Amino acid sequence: MSKGFATDNLISKKSKNKVISNEPQGRLISWSPWPPANFQTKYPAFPFVLTILIIVIGQWYLSLLR
């Protein structure tokens, strides 16, 4: 017995339309909520930018100490 407006036909059609992507799913570190597994493909320059940012902030901090 169906309830409401939904029918078995509509439910089965929706479940068949699942998209399979080639991007990795899950997490790089299994217990961590961040970063997602596709982080490296979305932001390939992130390690370089982070390194430059650390160097600039480090130099600024050292100049304040003098």
Secondary structure, DSSP 8 states (H G I E B T S, - for coil): ---TT--HHHHHHHHH-----SS--SBSSTT-S-SBTTHHHH-TTHHHHHHHHHHHHHHHHHHHH-
